[in-house]
Amino acid sequence: MAKAKKAASKKKPLILVSNDDGISFYGIRLLVDIMKELGEVVVVAPSGPQSGMGHAITIGNTLRLDETDIFKGVKAYECSGTPADCVKLAKDFVLKGRKPDLVVSGINHGSNSSISVLYSGTMSAAMEAAIEGMPSIGFSLCDYSPNAEMEHGRKFIKQIAKQVLDHGMPKGVALNVNIPAKSKGKIKGIKVCRQARARWQEKFEERRDPRGRRYFWMDGNFVSLDNGQDTDEWALNNNYISLVPCSFDMTAHETLAELNASFSKMKKA
């Protein structure tokens, strides 16, 4: 009995890996490699890019799930759906009742700080896991260059993942972790932050295809509305890794009392 208990205590944690850049992207390869040092890894990731999908799920269309040997020695599946679909399928089909000790998503090619978290497919996988009561982390690199270097974040990614494995997470919370580009210099450390107030200011360029049909190409600029030194944007601008705890509860709790008082004064119809 004692031997059985000892063996059980040494059982490797189960880690589910997903992303939004697609299963063949080099960011997920690095993340899988890091997670293999910490536990048993299972991958369920989109078959192609799903950036900017937010928390979209597939309704009314078929979902396909195919096993692949893209990661040596790791059970992996590519899914035709969104990152949120991947986590749902992993939970209900692939893992067959086994609950992951940790779900990680990424490493995303580009920042998911501030308002970008709302549009992020990377964070949607992490948030879907949080909804299901699983500790989760989304990792992103703040570098959009085609050959962005990600290796410099390895030790920090491992440290953050191990911290969550060892100590857990509050229920319903996912961590949004953003890593400065290597070109910014040596990373100074990790800052636990709040999400900066900001927005994307879009602009649409009207174009014509070879047949003369009109189409639009979206571009935009990131506009910061926050000068606080406790935000993810401040941390990243000062070469710290930002770590923001996120919740799927979007209630503006600070306004409840004010709105309740205001609406209670309305005349009954």
C-alpha positions as a Markdown table, in Angstrom:
| # | Residue | x | y | z |
|---|---|---|---|---|
| 1 | Met | 0.0 | 0.0 | 0.0 |
| 2 | Ala | 2.8 | 2.4 | 0.9 |
| 3 | Lys | 4.6 | 1.7 | -2.4 |
| 4 | Ala | 1.4 | 2.3 | -4.3 |
| 5 | Lys | 0.9 | 5.7 | -2.6 |
| 6 | Lys | 4.5 | 6.6 | -3.3 |
| 7 | Ala | 4.2 | 5.7 | -7.0 |
| 8 | Ala | 0.9 | 7.7 | -7.2 |
| 9 | Ser | 2.6 | 10.8 | -5.7 |
| 10 | Lys | 5.3 | 10.7 | -8.4 |
| 11 | Lys | 2.8 | 10.6 | -11.2 |
| 12 | Lys | 3.5 | 13.2 | -13.8 |
| 13 | Pro | 1.1 | 16.1 | -14.1 |
| 14 | Leu | -1.0 | 16.1 | -17.2 |
| 15 | Ile | -0.5 | 19.2 | -19.4 |
| 16 | Leu | -2.7 | 20.1 | -22.3 |
| 17 | Val | -1.2 | 22.4 | -25.0 |
| 18 | Ser | -3.0 | 24.4 | -27.6 |
| 19 | Asn | -2.5 | 27.7 | -29.6 |
| 20 | Asp | -4.0 | 29.9 | -32.2 |
| 21 | Asp | -1.2 | 30.1 | -34.8 |
| 22 | Gly | -1.7 | 26.5 | -35.8 |
| 23 | Ile | -0.2 | 23.2 | -34.8 |
| 24 | Ser | 2.8 | 23.5 | -37.2 |
| 25 | Phe | 3.9 | 26.9 | -35.9 |
| 26 | Tyr | 7.3 | 27.0 | -34.2 |
| 27 | Gly | 5.9 | 28.7 | -31.1 |
| 28 | Ile | 3.9 | 25.7 | -30.0 |
| 29 | Arg | 6.9 | 23.4 | -30.7 |
| 30 | Leu | 8.9 | 25.4 | -28.2 |
| 31 | Leu | 6.0 | 25.4 | -25.7 |
| 32 | Val | 5.6 | 21.6 | -26.0 |
| 33 | Asp | 9.4 | 21.1 | -25.6 |
| 34 | Ile | 9.3 | 23.1 | -22.3 |
| 35 | Met | 6.2 | 21.4 | -21.0 |
| 36 | Lys | 7.7 | 18.0 | -21.6 |
| 37 | Glu | 10.2 | 18.9 | -18.8 |
| 38 | Leu | 7.3 | 19.3 | -16.4 |
| 39 | Gly | 4.8 | 16.5 | -17.2 |
| 40 | Glu | 2.9 | 14.4 | -19.6 |
| 41 | Val | 1.9 | 16.5 | -22.6 |
| 42 | Val | -1.1 | 16.1 | -24.9 |
| 43 | Val | -1.6 | 18.6 | -27.7 |
| 44 | Val | -4.9 | 19.6 | -29.4 |
| 45 | Ala | -4.4 | 22.6 | -31.6 |
| 46 | Pro | -5.9 | 24.2 | -34.7 |
| 47 | Ser | -4.8 | 22.7 | -38.1 |
| 48 | Gly | -4.3 | 26.2 | -39.4 |
| 49 | Pro | -4.0 | 29.8 | -38.2 |
| 50 | Gln | -6.9 | 31.1 | -36.0 |
| 51 | Ser | -5.5 | 34.4 | -34.8 |
| 52 | Gly | -8.0 | 37.1 | -33.8 |
| 53 | Met | -10.8 | 34.6 | -33.4 |
| 54 | Gly | -11.5 | 35.6 | -29.8 |
| 55 | His | -13.7 | 33.0 | -28.1 |
| 56 | Ala | -15.4 | 31.8 | -31.2 |
| 57 | Ile | -16.7 | 28.3 | -31.3 |
| 58 | Thr | -17.9 | 26.2 | -34.2 |
| 59 | Ile | -21.7 | 25.9 | -34.5 |
| 60 | Gly | -23.5 | 24.5 | -37.6 |
| 61 | Asn | -20.3 | 23.2 | -39.2 |
| 62 | Thr | -18.4 | 19.9 | -38.9 |
| 63 | Leu | -15.4 | 19.6 | -36.6 |
| 64 | Arg | -12.5 | 17.4 | -37.7 |
| 65 | Leu | -9.9 | 15.9 | -35.3 |
| 66 | Asp | -6.9 | 14.0 | -36.7 |
| 67 | Glu | -4.1 | 12.5 | -34.8 |
| 68 | Thr | -0.6 | 13.6 | -35.9 |
| 69 | Asp | 3.0 | 12.6 | -35.1 |
| 70 | Ile | 4.3 | 16.1 | -35.5 |
| 71 | Phe | 5.7 | 16.1 | -32.0 |
| 72 | Lys | 8.0 | 13.2 | -31.2 |
| 73 | Gly | 6.8 | 11.1 | -28.3 |
| 74 | Val | 3.7 | 13.3 | -27.7 |
| 75 | Lys | 0.1 | 12.5 | -28.3 |
| 76 | Ala | -1.2 | 15.2 | -30.6 |
| 77 | Tyr | -4.3 | 16.1 | -32.6 |
| 78 | Glu | -5.0 | 18.8 | -35.1 |
| 79 | Cys | -8.5 | 20.3 | -35.1 |
| 80 | Ser | -10.3 | 22.1 | -37.9 |
| 81 | Gly | -11.9 | 24.4 | -35.4 |
| 82 | Thr | -11.0 | 27.3 | -33.1 |
| 83 | Pro | -8.7 | 27.3 | -30.1 |
| 84 | Ala | -11.8 | 27.2 | -27.8 |
| 85 | Asp | -13.1 | 24.2 | -29.9 |
| 86 | Cys | -9.7 | 22.5 | -29.3 |
| 87 | Val | -10.0 | 22.7 | -25.5 |
| 88 | Lys | -13.6 | 21.5 | -25.6 |
| 89 | Leu | -12.7 | 18.5 | -27.8 |
| 90 | Ala | -9.7 | 17.8 | -25.6 |
| 91 | Lys | -11.8 | 17.7 | -22.5 |
| 92 | Asp | -14.8 | 15.8 | -23.8 |
| 93 | Phe | -13.1 | 13.4 | -26.3 |
| 94 | Val | -9.3 | 13.2 | -26.3 |
| 95 | Leu | -8.6 | 13.0 | -22.6 |
| 96 | Lys | -11.6 | 10.8 | -21.9 |
| 97 | Gly | -12.4 | 12.0 | -18.4 |
| 98 | Arg | -8.8 | 12.8 | -17.4 |
| 99 | Lys | -8.6 | 16.4 | -16.1 |
| 100 | Pro | -5.4 | 18.3 | -17.0 |
| 101 | Asp | -3.4 | 19.7 | -14.1 |
| 102 | Leu | -2.5 | 22.6 | -16.4 |
| 103 | Val | -3.6 | 24.0 | -19.8 |
| 104 | Val | -1.1 | 26.2 | -21.7 |
| 105 | Ser | -1.7 | 28.1 | -24.9 |
| 106 | Gly | 0.9 | 29.7 | -27.3 |
| 107 | Ile | 3.5 | 30.7 | -27.7 |
| 108 | Asn | 1.7 | 33.4 | -29.7 |
| 109 | His | 3.4 | 35.3 | -32.4 |
| 110 | Gly | 2.7 | 38.8 | -31.3 |
| 111 | Ser | 1.4 | 40.6 | -28.2 |
| 112 | Asn | -1.8 | 39.8 | -26.4 |
| 113 | Ser | -1.5 | 42.6 | -23.8 |
| 114 | Ser | -4.1 | 45.1 | -22.8 |
| 115 | Ile | -7.3 | 45.2 | -25.0 |
| 116 | Ser | -5.8 | 42.6 | -27.4 |
| 117 | Val | -6.8 | 39.9 | -24.9 |
| 118 | Leu | -10.4 | 40.3 | -26.1 |
| 119 | Tyr | -9.5 | 39.3 | -29.7 |
| 120 | Ser | -6.9 | 36.7 | -28.8 |
| 121 | Gly | -7.4 | 33.1 | -29.9 |
| 122 | Thr | -4.5 | 32.2 | -27.7 |
| 123 | Met | -6.2 | 33.5 | -24.6 |
| 124 | Ser | -9.5 | 32.0 | -25.7 |
| 125 | Ala | -8.0 | 28.5 | -25.2 |
| 126 | Ala | -6.8 | 29.5 | -21.8 |
| 127 | Met | -10.1 | 31.1 | -20.8 |
| 128 | Glu | -12.1 | 28.1 | -22.0 |
| 129 | Ala | -9.9 | 25.9 | -19.7 |
| 130 | Ala | -10.6 | 28.4 | -16.8 |
| 131 | Ile | -14.3 | 28.1 | -17.5 |
| 132 | Glu | -13.9 | 24.3 | -17.0 |
| 133 | Gly | -12.1 | 24.8 | -13.8 |
| 134 | Met | -8.6 | 24.0 | -15.1 |
| 135 | Pro | -5.5 | 26.1 | -14.2 |
| 136 | Ser | -4.4 | 27.8 | -17.4 |
| 137 | Ile | -1.9 | 30.2 | -19.0 |
| 138 | Gly | -1.7 | 31.9 | -22.3 |
| 139 | Phe | 1.9 | 32.8 | -23.4 |
| 140 | Ser | 2.6 | 35.5 | -26.1 |
| 141 | Leu | 5.7 | 37.1 | -27.5 |
| 142 | Cys | 5.6 | 40.8 | -28.2 |
| 143 | Asp | 7.4 | 40.5 | -31.6 |
| 144 | Tyr | 5.7 | 40.4 | -34.9 |
| 145 | Ser | 8.8 | 39.9 | -37.1 |
| 146 | Pro | 8.6 | 36.8 | -39.4 |
| 147 | Asn | 11.5 | 35.1 | -37.6 |
| 148 | Ala | 10.8 | 36.3 | -34.1 |
| 149 | Glu | 13.2 | 34.7 | -31.5 |
| 150 | Met | 11.4 | 33.0 | -28.7 |
| 151 | Glu | 14.0 | 31.0 | -26.9 |
| 152 | His | 15.0 | 33.8 | -24.5 |
| 153 | Gly | 11.6 | 33.3 | -22.8 |
| 154 | Arg | 12.2 | 29.6 | -22.1 |
| 155 | Lys | 13.3 | 29.7 | -18.5 |
| 156 | Phe | 10.5 | 32.2 | -17.5 |
| 157 | Ile | 7.8 | 30.1 | -19.2 |
| 158 | Lys | 9.0 | 27.0 | -17.3 |
| 159 | Gln | 9.1 | 28.9 | -14.0 |
| 160 | Ile | 5.6 | 30.3 | -14.4 |
| 161 | Ala | 4.2 | 27.0 | -15.5 |
| 162 | Lys | 5.9 | 25.2 | -12.6 |
| 163 | Gln | 4.6 | 27.8 | -10.1 |
| 164 | Val | 1.0 | 27.1 | -11.2 |
| 165 | Leu | 1.5 | 23.4 | -11.1 |
| 166 | Asp | 3.0 | 23.5 | -7.6 |
| 167 | His | 0.6 | 26.1 | -6.1 |
| 168 | Gly | -2.6 | 26.0 | -8.3 |
| 169 | Met | -4.7 | 29.0 | -9.4 |
| 170 | Pro | -7.9 | 30.6 | -8.1 |
| 171 | Lys | -10.9 | 28.9 | -9.8 |
| 172 | Gly | -12.0 | 30.6 | -13.0 |
| 173 | Val | -8.7 | 32.6 | -13.5 |
| 174 | Ala | -6.4 | 32.3 | -16.4 |
| 175 | Leu | -3.0 | 34.0 | -16.6 |
| 176 | Asn | -2.2 | 36.2 | -19.6 |
| 177 | Val | 1.6 | 36.2 | -19.9 |
| 178 | Asn | 3.4 | 38.5 | -22.4 |
| 179 | Ile | 7.1 | 38.4 | -23.1 |
| 180 | Pro | 9.2 | 41.3 | -24.4 |
| 181 | Ala | 11.0 | 40.8 | -27.7 |
| 182 | Lys | 14.6 | 39.7 | -27.5 |
| 183 | Ser | 15.7 | 42.9 | -29.3 |
| 184 | Lys | 14.6 | 44.8 | -26.2 |
| 185 | Gly | 17.6 | 43.4 | -24.3 |
| 186 | Lys | 17.8 | 41.3 | -21.1 |
| 187 | Ile | 14.5 | 40.6 | -19.4 |
| 188 | Lys | 14.4 | 42.2 | -16.0 |
| 189 | Gly | 11.9 | 39.8 | -14.4 |
| 190 | Ile | 8.2 | 39.2 | -14.0 |
| 191 | Lys | 5.6 | 41.8 | -13.0 |
| 192 | Val | 2.1 | 40.9 | -11.9 |
| 193 | Cys | 0.0 | 43.6 | -13.5 |
| 194 | Arg | -3.5 | 44.9 | -14.3 |
| 195 | Gln | -4.6 | 45.2 | -17.9 |
| 196 | Ala | -3.9 | 48.6 | -19.4 |
| 197 | Arg | -6.7 | 50.7 | -20.7 |
| 198 | Ala | -6.2 | 51.0 | -24.4 |
| 199 | Arg | -8.0 | 50.5 | -27.8 |
| 200 | Trp | -7.3 | 49.7 | -31.4 |
| 201 | Gln | -8.0 | 52.6 | -33.8 |
| 202 | Glu | -8.9 | 50.8 | -37.0 |
| 203 | Lys | -8.8 | 52.1 | -40.5 |
| 204 | Phe | -10.1 | 50.3 | -43.6 |
| 205 | Glu | -8.5 | 50.7 | -47.0 |
| 206 | Glu | -10.8 | 50.2 | -49.9 |
| 207 | Arg | -9.4 | 48.1 | -52.7 |
| 208 | Arg | -10.4 | 46.4 | -55.9 |
| 209 | Asp | -9.7 | 42.8 | -56.9 |
| 210 | Pro | -8.6 | 41.8 | -60.4 |
| 211 | Arg | -12.3 | 41.5 | -61.4 |
| 212 | Gly | -13.0 | 45.0 | -60.2 |
| 213 | Arg | -15.0 | 43.9 | -57.1 |
| 214 | Arg | -14.6 | 46.0 | -54.0 |
| 215 | Tyr | -13.0 | 44.6 | -50.8 |
| 216 | Phe | -11.5 | 46.1 | -47.7 |
| 217 | Trp | -8.2 | 45.6 | -45.9 |
| 218 | Met | -8.1 | 46.5 | -42.2 |
| 219 | Asp | -5.2 | 48.2 | -40.5 |
| 220 | Gly | -4.9 | 50.0 | -37.3 |
| 221 | Asn | -2.9 | 51.6 | -34.5 |
| 222 | Phe | -2.7 | 50.7 | -30.8 |
| 223 | Val | -3.8 | 53.7 | -28.7 |
| 224 | Ser | -2.9 | 53.7 | -25.0 |
| 225 | Leu | -5.3 | 55.5 | -22.6 |
| 226 | Asp | -3.4 | 54.6 | -19.5 |
| 227 | Asn | -0.3 | 56.1 | -17.9 |
| 228 | Gly | -0.3 | 53.8 | -14.9 |
| 229 | Gln | 2.9 | 52.1 | -13.8 |
| 230 | Asp | 1.1 | 49.0 | -12.6 |
| 231 | Thr | -0.1 | 47.9 | -16.1 |
| 232 | Asp | 1.0 | 45.2 | -18.6 |
| 233 | Glu | 1.9 | 47.9 | -21.1 |
| 234 | Trp | 4.2 | 49.6 | -18.6 |
| 235 | Ala | 5.9 | 46.3 | -17.7 |
| 236 | Leu | 6.5 | 45.4 | -21.3 |
| 237 | Asn | 7.8 | 48.8 | -22.2 |
| 238 | Asn | 10.3 | 48.5 | -19.3 |
| 239 | Asn | 11.4 | 45.0 | -20.4 |
| 240 | Tyr | 9.5 | 43.0 | -17.8 |
| 241 | Ile | 7.4 | 40.0 | -18.5 |
| 242 | Ser | 3.8 | 41.0 | -17.8 |
| 243 | Leu | 1.4 | 38.6 | -16.0 |
| 244 | Val | -2.2 | 39.5 | -15.8 |
| 245 | Pro | -4.8 | 37.3 | -14.0 |
| 246 | Cys | -8.0 | 37.2 | -16.2 |
| 247 | Ser | -11.5 | 36.2 | -15.5 |
| 248 | Phe | -14.4 | 35.3 | -17.8 |
| 249 | Asp | -16.8 | 37.2 | -15.5 |
| 250 | Met | -17.2 | 40.5 | -17.5 |
| 251 | Thr | -19.5 | 42.1 | -14.9 |
| 252 | Ala | -18.5 | 45.7 | -14.1 |
| 253 | His | -18.9 | 45.0 | -10.4 |
| 254 | Glu | -18.0 | 48.6 | -9.3 |
| 255 | Thr | -21.0 | 49.9 | -11.1 |
| 256 | Leu | -23.7 | 47.6 | -9.7 |
| 257 | Ala | -24.7 | 49.7 | -6.7 |
| 258 | Glu | -24.9 | 52.9 | -8.8 |
| 259 | Leu | -26.9 | 51.3 | -11.6 |
| 260 | Asn | -29.2 | 49.5 | -9.2 |
| 261 | Ala | -30.0 | 52.8 | -7.5 |
| 262 | Ser | -30.5 | 54.6 | -10.9 |
| 263 | Phe | -32.7 | 51.9 | -12.4 |
| 264 | Ser | -34.8 | 51.5 | -9.2 |
| 265 | Lys | -36.0 | 55.0 | -9.7 |
| 266 | Met | -37.5 | 54.3 | -13.0 |
| 267 | Lys | -41.3 | 54.3 | -13.1 |
| 268 | Lys | -42.9 | 50.9 | -13.5 |
| 269 | Ala | -44.5 | 50.4 | -16.9 |
